Amino acid sequence: MIVVAIISILCAIAIPRFADMVSKAQEGVTKGNLGALRSALSIYYSDNAGTYPTDINSLVQKYISRIPSAYVPPHR
């Protein structure tokens, strides 16, 4: 009985921390994707005499392989 109580206490502590780590990992992926998009925009800007693209899809193929996705957490 004591072992079950100890395991349940440990699970009560570990599960919320795991959910928080998943959220932080998704946030890190989104920041990385934004950095890749920022780099592609910078290269486009320097290649095209100081102008930014009017359409984000013009970056695909030459400057970036695909438009990166962004994780948006649910609103509480």
N, CA, C and O atoms as a printed pandas DataFrame, in Angstrom:
     atom_number atom_name residue_name chain_id  residue_number  x_coord  y_coord  z_coord
0              1         N          MET        A               1    0.829   -1.182    0.000
1              2        CA          MET        A               1    0.000    0.000    0.000
2              3         C          MET        A               1    0.880    1.254    0.000
3              4         O          MET        A               1    0.577    2.234   -0.681
4              5         N          ILE        A               2    1.960    1.212    0.764
5              6        CA          ILE        A               2    2.860    2.359    0.829
6              7         C          ILE        A               2    3.546    2.577   -0.507
7              8         O          ILE        A               2    3.746    3.718   -0.924
8              9         N          VAL        A               3    3.907    1.498   -1.180
9             10        CA          VAL        A               3    4.556    1.601   -2.490
10            11         C          VAL        A               3    3.614    2.249   -3.495
11            12         O          VAL        A               3    4.048    3.094   -4.279
12            13         N          VAL        A               4    2.347    1.880   -3.493
13            14        CA          VAL        A               4    1.357    2.469   -4.392
14            15         C          VAL        A               4    1.206    3.958   -4.110
15            16         O          VAL        A               4    1.090    4.757   -5.040
16            17         N          ALA        A               5    1.206    4.334   -2.849
17            18        CA          ALA        A               5    1.084    5.740   -2.487
18            19         C          ALA        A               5    2.298    6.536   -2.974
19            20         O          ALA        A               5    2.152    7.649   -3.478
20            21         N          ILE        A               6    3.481    5.968   -2.825
21            22        CA          ILE        A               6    4.693    6.651   -3.267
22            23         C          ILE        A               6    4.693    6.808   -4.785
23            24         O          ILE        A               6    5.048    7.869   -5.299
24            25         N          ILE        A               7    4.298    5.764   -5.501
25            26        CA          ILE        A               7    4.246    5.833   -6.965
26            27         C          ILE        A               7    3.225    6.859   -7.427
27            28         O          ILE        A               7    3.480    7.593   -8.382
28            29         N          SER        A               8    2.076    6.924   -6.769
29            30        CA          SER        A               8    1.060    7.908   -7.164
30            31         C          SER        A               8    1.535    9.335   -6.900
31            32         O          SER        A               8    1.224   10.237   -7.678
32            33         N          ILE        A               9    2.274    9.552   -5.831
33            34        CA          ILE        A               9    2.823   10.882   -5.549
34            35         C          ILE        A               9    3.844   11.272   -6.609
35            36         O          ILE        A               9    3.850   12.407   -7.086
36            37         N          LEU        A              10    4.701   10.336   -6.973
37            38        CA          LEU        A              10    5.692   10.609   -8.015
38            39         C          LEU        A              10    5.032   10.892   -9.364
39            40         O          LEU        A              10    5.485   11.765  -10.104
40            41         N          CYS        A              11    3.972   10.164   -9.685
41            42        CA          CYS        A              11    3.243   10.414  -10.931
42            43         C          CYS        A              11    2.557   11.775  -10.907
43            44         O          CYS        A              11    2.507   12.464  -11.926
44            45         N          ALA        A              12    2.038   12.157   -9.766
45            46        CA          ALA        A              12    1.377   13.464   -9.653
46            47         C          ALA        A              12    2.365   14.604   -9.873
47            48         O          ALA        A              12    1.985   15.682  -10.332
48            49         N          ILE        A              13    3.615   14.366   -9.550
49            50        CA          ILE        A              13    4.643   15.385   -9.769
50            51         C          ILE        A              13    5.154   15.338  -11.209
51            52         O          ILE        A              13    5.380   16.386  -11.814
52            53         N          ALA        A              14    5.335   14.155  -11.759
53            54        CA          ALA        A              14    5.988   13.993  -13.062
54            55         C          ALA        A              14    5.094   14.353  -14.248
55            56         O          ALA        A              14    5.584   14.929  -15.218
56            57         N          ILE        A              15    3.824   14.038  -14.203
57            58        CA          ILE        A              15    2.944   14.253  -15.360
58            59         C          ILE        A              15    2.807   15.732  -15.718
59            60         O          ILE        A              15    2.933   16.055  -16.899
60            61         N          PRO        A              16    2.560   16.646  -14.791
61            62        CA          PRO        A              16    2.500   18.067  -15.184
62            63         C          PRO        A              16    3.839   18.587  -15.735
63            64         O          PRO        A              16    3.855   19.416  -16.644
64            65         N          ARG        A              17    4.940   18.104  -15.190
65            66        CA          ARG        A              17    6.251   18.531  -15.699
66            67         C          ARG        A              17    6.469   18.025  -17.119
67            68         O          ARG        A              17    7.051   18.731  -17.942
68            69         N          PHE        A              18    6.013   16.822  -17.415
69            70        CA          PHE        A              18    6.139   16.273  -18.760
70            71         C          PHE        A              18    5.332   17.114  -19.741
71            72         O          PHE        A              18    5.819   17.421  -20.830
72            73         N          ALA        A              19    4.119   17.490  -19.382
73            74        CA          ALA        A              19    3.276   18.316  -20.253
74            75         C          ALA        A              19    3.934   19.670  -20.490
75            76         O          ALA        A              19    3.863   20.209  -21.595
76            77         N          ASP        A              20    4.569   20.219  -19.468
77            78        CA          ASP        A              20    5.259   21.496  -19.616
78            79         C          ASP        A              20    6.456   21.368  -20.548
79            80         O          ASP        A              20    6.731   22.276  -21.331
80            81         N          MET        A              21    7.166   20.254  -20.472
81            82        CA          MET        A              21    8.326   20.036  -21.348
82            83         C          MET        A              21    7.896   19.895  -22.801
83            84         O          MET        A              21    8.595   20.366  -23.697
84            85         N          VAL        A              22    6.759   19.254  -23.048
85            86        CA          VAL        A              22    6.249   19.127  -24.410
86            87         C          VAL        A              22    5.921   20.513  -24.966
87            88         O          VAL        A              22    6.230   20.815  -26.118
88            89         N          SER        A              23    5.302   21.339  -24.153
89            90        CA          SER        A              23    4.974   22.698  -24.573
90            91         C          SER        A              23    6.231   23.503  -24.871
91            92         O          SER        A              23    6.275   24.232  -25.862
92            93         N          LYS        A              24    7.239   23.384  -24.039
93            94        CA          LYS        A              24    8.498   24.099  -24.261
94            95         C          LYS        A              24    9.212   23.596  -25.510
95            96         O          LYS        A              24    9.843   24.381  -26.216
96            97         N          ALA        A              25    9.122   22.309  -25.790
97            98        CA          ALA        A              25    9.734   21.758  -27.001
98            99         C          ALA        A              25    9.045   22.298  -28.247
99           100         O          ALA        A              25    9.711   22.635  -29.227
100          101         N          GLN        A              26    7.724   22.383  -28.220
101          102        CA          GLN        A              26    6.990   22.937  -29.357
102          103         C          GLN        A              26    7.313   24.415  -29.544
103          104         O          GLN        A              26    7.388   24.897  -30.674
104          105         N          GLU        A              27    7.501   25.125  -28.452
105          106        CA          GLU        A              27    7.892   26.531  -28.525
106          107         C          GLU        A              27    9.282   26.666  -29.150
107          108         O          GLU        A              27    9.518   27.575  -29.947
108          109         N          GLY        A              28   10.186   25.781  -28.800
109          110        CA          GLY        A              28   11.527   25.802  -29.373
110          111         C          GLY        A              28   11.521   25.521  -30.867
111          112         O          GLY        A              28   12.264   26.148  -31.623
112          113         N          VAL        A              29   10.686   24.583  -31.296
113          114        CA          VAL        A              29   10.570   24.279  -32.724
114          115         C          VAL        A              29   10.044   25.495  -33.474
115          116         O          VAL        A              29   10.537   25.818  -34.554
116          117         N          THR        A              30    9.056   26.166  -32.917
117          118        CA          THR        A              30    8.496   27.351  -33.559
118          119         C          THR        A              30    9.540   28.458  -33.651
119          120         O          THR        A              30    9.630   29.135  -34.675
120          121         N          LYS        A              31   10.330   28.653  -32.596
121          122        CA          LYS        A              31   11.387   29.669  -32.648
122          123         C          LYS        A              31   12.433   29.327  -33.703
123          124         O          LYS        A              31   12.927   30.215  -34.397
124          125         N          GLY        A              32   12.770   28.052  -33.825
125          126        CA          GLY        A              32   13.709   27.624  -34.857
126          127         C          GLY        A              32   13.165   27.857  -36.254
127          128         O          GLY        A              32   13.894   28.297  -37.143
128          129         N          ASN        A              33   11.881   27.563  -36.453
129          130        CA          ASN        A              33   11.247   27.794  -37.750
130          131         C          ASN        A              33   11.208   29.276  -38.097
131          132         O          ASN        A              33   11.414   29.651  -39.251
132          133         N          LEU        A              34   10.945   30.114  -37.107
133          134        CA          LEU        A              34   10.949   31.558  -37.359
134          135         C          LEU        A              34   12.350   32.059  -37.704
135          136         O          LEU        A              34   12.502   32.964  -38.525
136          137         N          GLY        A              35   13.358   31.482  -37.088
137          138        CA          GLY        A              35   14.732   31.838  -37.415
138          139         C          GLY        A              35   15.082   31.463  -38.847
139          140         O          GLY        A              35   15.754   32.226  -39.542
140          141         N          ALA        A              36   14.628   30.287  -39.297
141          142        CA          ALA        A              36   14.867   29.857  -40.678
142          143         C          ALA        A              36   14.163   30.786  -41.661
143          144         O          ALA        A              36   14.724   31.127  -42.702
144          145         N          LEU        A              37   12.946   31.194  -41.341
145          146        CA          LEU        A              37   12.203   32.119  -42.189
146          147         C          LEU        A              37   12.875   33.487  -42.219
147          148         O          LEU        A              37   12.940   34.124  -43.270
148          149         N          ARG        A              38   13.370   33.935  -41.081
149          150        CA          ARG        A              38   14.087   35.207  -41.005
150          151         C          ARG        A              38   15.343   35.177  -41.870
151          152         O          ARG        A              38   15.658   36.155  -42.548
152          153         N          SER        A              39   16.053   34.063  -41.846
153          154        CA          SER        A              39   17.258   33.923  -42.667
154          155         C          SER        A              39   16.911   33.943  -44.150
155          156         O          SER        A              39   17.601   34.585  -44.942
156          157         N          ALA        A              40   15.852   33.247  -44.526
157          158        CA          ALA        A              40   15.433   33.228  -45.928
158          159         C          ALA        A              40   15.047   34.626  -46.393
159          160         O          ALA        A              40   15.379   35.023  -47.510
160          161         N          LEU        A              41   14.348   35.373  -45.541
161          162        CA          LEU        A              41   13.984   36.750  -45.892
162          163         C          LEU        A              41   15.214   37.635  -46.038
163          164         O          LEU        A              41   15.267   38.491  -46.921
164          165         N          SER        A              42   16.183   37.432  -45.189
165          166        CA          SER        A              42   17.414   38.214  -45.256
166          167         C          SER        A              42   18.181   37.939  -46.549
167          168         O          SER        A              42   18.687   38.864  -47.183
168          169         N          ILE        A              43   18.265   36.684  -46.932
169          170        CA          ILE        A              43   18.953   36.325  -48.171
170          171         C          ILE        A              43   18.190   36.879  -49.372
171          172         O          ILE        A              43   18.807   37.397  -50.303
172          173         N          TYR        A              44   16.863   36.781  -49.369
173          174        CA          TYR        A              44   16.047   37.332  -50.445
174          175         C          TYR        A              44   16.283   38.838  -50.554
175          176         O          TYR        A              44   16.445   39.374  -51.650
176          177         N          TYR        A              45   16.300   39.501  -49.418
177          178        CA          TYR        A              45   16.487   40.953  -49.376
178          179         C          TYR        A              45   17.825   41.348  -50.005
179          180         O          TYR        A              45   17.894   42.310  -50.769
180          181         N          SER        A              46   18.868   40.616  -49.688
181          182        CA          SER        A              46   20.184   40.956  -50.237
182          183         C          SER        A              46   20.293   40.590  -51.719
183          184         O          SER        A              46   21.003   41.265  -52.464
184          185         N          ASP        A              47   19.608   39.540  -52.158
185          186        CA          ASP        A              47   19.644   39.148  -53.567
186          187         C          ASP        A              47   18.828   40.063  -54.469
187          188         O          ASP        A              47   19.106   40.153  -55.665
188          189         N          ASN        A              48   17.840   40.735  -53.925
189          190        CA          ASN        A              48   16.903   41.520  -54.740
190          191         C          ASN        A              48   16.998   43.020  -54.476
191          192         O          ASN        A              48   15.979   43.708  -54.428
192          193         N          ALA        A              49   18.189   43.517  -54.310
193          194        CA          ALA        A              49   18.474   44.954  -54.210
194          195         C          ALA        A              49   17.661   45.659  -53.134
195          196         O          ALA        A              49   17.150   46.757  -53.356
196          197         N          GLY        A              50   17.543   45.036  -51.976
197          198        CA          GLY        A              50   16.911   45.700  -50.845
198          199         C          GLY        A              50   15.406   45.748  -50.867
199          200         O          GLY        A              50   14.814   46.661  -50.291
200          201         N          THR        A              51   14.765   44.791  -51.516
201          202        CA          THR        A              51   13.307   44.725  -51.485
202          203         C          THR        A              51   12.878   43.406  -50.853
203          204         O          THR        A              51   13.529   42.376  -51.025
204          205         N          TYR        A              52   11.791   43.460  -50.131
205          206        CA          TYR        A              52   11.235   42.263  -49.516
206          207         C          TYR        A              52   10.198   41.655  -50.455
207          208         O          TYR        A              52    9.642   42.363  -51.295
208          209         N          PRO        A              53    9.928   40.359  -50.328
209          210        CA          PRO        A              53    8.929   39.732  -51.207
210          211         C          PRO        A              53    7.524   40.219  -50.876
211          212         O          PRO        A              53    7.199   40.484  -49.719
212          213         N          THR        A              54    6.705   40.329  -51.904
213          214        CA          THR        A              54    5.309   40.706  -51.687
214          215         C          THR        A              54    4.456   39.481  -51.361
215          216         O          THR        A              54    3.371   39.599  -50.792
216          217         N          ASP        A              55    4.962   38.310  -51.731
217          218        CA          ASP        A              55    4.264   37.058  -51.466
218          219         C          ASP        A              55    5.242   36.104  -50.783
219          220         O          ASP        A              55    6.336   35.868  -51.296
220          221         N          ILE        A              56    4.864   35.567  -49.656
221          222        CA          ILE        A              56    5.755   34.690  -48.894
222          223         C          ILE        A              56    6.096   33.431  -49.674
223          224         O          ILE        A              56    7.151   32.837  -49.453
224          225         N          ASN        A              57    5.223   33.013  -50.583
225          226        CA          ASN        A              57    5.474   31.808  -51.367
226          227         C          ASN        A              57    6.612   31.992  -52.371
227          228         O          ASN        A              57    7.114   31.006  -52.910
228          229         N          SER        A              58    7.028   33.225  -52.634
229          230        CA          SER        A              58    8.144   33.444  -53.551
230          231         C          SER        A              58    9.480   33.020  -52.930
231          232         O          SER        A              58   10.487   32.931  -53.632
232          233         N          LEU        A              59    9.494   32.764  -51.643
233          234        CA          LEU        A              59   10.711   32.280  -50.977
234          235         C          LEU        A              59   10.930   30.786  -51.183
235          236         O          LEU        A              59   12.056   30.298  -51.084
236          237         N          VAL        A              60    9.851   30.061  -51.469
237          238        CA          VAL        A              60    9.915   28.601  -51.562
238          239         C          VAL        A              60   10.732   28.200  -52.789
239          240         O          VAL        A              60   10.672   28.865  -53.823
240          241         N          GLN        A              61   11.470   27.148  -52.676
241          242        CA          GLN        A              61   12.342   26.515  -53.659
242          243         C          GLN        A              61   13.734   27.122  -53.660
243          244         O          GLN        A              61   14.708   26.393  -53.475
244          245         N          LYS        A              62   13.867   28.426  -53.860
245          246        CA          LYS        A              62   15.201   29.006  -53.957
246          247         C          LYS        A              62   15.790   29.323  -52.587
247          248         O          LYS        A              62   16.977   29.084  -52.364
248          249         N          TYR        A              63   15.000   29.849  -51.677
249          250        CA          TYR        A              63   15.519   30.319  -50.393
250          251         C          TYR        A              63   15.180   29.404  -49.220
251          252         O          TYR        A              63   15.905   29.375  -48.226
252          253         N          ILE        A              64   14.097   28.668  -49.331
253          254        CA          ILE        A              64   13.660   27.785  -48.251
254          255         C          ILE        A              64   12.862   26.642  -48.879
255          256         O          ILE        A              64   12.159   26.852  -49.867
256          257         N          SER        A              65   12.961   25.449  -48.324
257          258        CA          SER        A              65   12.312   24.295  -48.955
258          259         C          SER        A              65   10.786   24.319  -48.812
259          260         O          SER        A              65   10.068   23.857  -49.699
260          261         N          ARG        A              66   10.305   24.851  -47.711
261          262        CA          ARG        A              66    8.853   24.954  -47.491
262          263         C          ARG        A              66    8.592   26.048  -46.466
263          264         O          ARG        A              66    9.492   26.437  -45.722
264          265         N          ILE        A              67    7.388   26.532  -46.429
265          266        CA          ILE        A              67    7.008   27.515  -45.415
266          267         C          ILE        A              67    6.896   26.762  -44.085
267          268         O          ILE        A              67    6.114   25.817  -43.979
268          269         N          PRO        A              68    7.665   27.166  -43.075
269          270        CA          PRO        A              68    7.634   26.433  -41.804
270          271         C          PRO        A              68    6.319   26.640  -41.056
271          272         O          PRO        A              68    5.665   27.674  -41.188
272          273         N          SER        A              69    5.958   25.645  -40.282
273          274        CA          SER        A              69    4.732   25.730  -39.492
274          275         C          SER        A              69    5.033   26.356  -38.143
275          276         O          SER        A              69    6.175   26.377  -37.683
276          277         N          ALA        A              70    3.990   26.859  -37.527
277          278        CA          ALA        A              70    4.134   27.456  -36.200
278          279         C          ALA        A              70    3.117   26.813  -35.264
279          280         O          ALA        A              70    1.942   26.681  -35.607
280          281         N          TYR        A              71    3.574   26.418  -34.088
281          282        CA          TYR        A              71    2.681   25.861  -33.084
282          283         C          TYR        A              71    2.061   26.996  -32.298
283          284         O          TYR        A              71    2.768   27.851  -31.763
284          285         N          VAL        A              72    0.745   27.004  -32.230
285          286        CA          VAL        A              72    0.040   27.997  -31.445
286          287         C          VAL        A              72   -0.679   27.264  -30.323
287          288         O          VAL        A              72   -1.565   26.451  -30.586
288          289         N          PRO        A              73   -0.312   27.539  -29.076
289          290        CA          PRO        A              73   -0.954   26.836  -27.969
290          291         C          PRO        A              73   -2.426   27.234  -27.856
291          292         O          PRO        A              73   -2.804   28.347  -28.222
292          293         N          PRO        A              74   -3.238   26.334  -27.355
293          294        CA          PRO        A              74   -4.656   26.672  -27.187
294          295         C          PRO        A              74   -4.840   27.797  -26.167
295          296         O          PRO        A              74   -4.120   27.882  -25.172
296          297         N          HIS        A              75   -5.808   28.645  -26.438
297          298        CA          HIS        A              75   -6.088   29.765  -25.543
298          299         C          HIS        A              75   -6.894   29.270  -24.357
299          300         O          HIS        A              75   -7.878   28.547  -24.518
300          301         N          ARG        A              76   -6.473   29.662  -23.169
301          302        CA          ARG        A              76   -7.174   29.216  -21.951
302          303         C          ARG        A              76   -7.992   30.318  -21.379
303          304         O          ARG        A              76   -8.651   30.131  -20.356
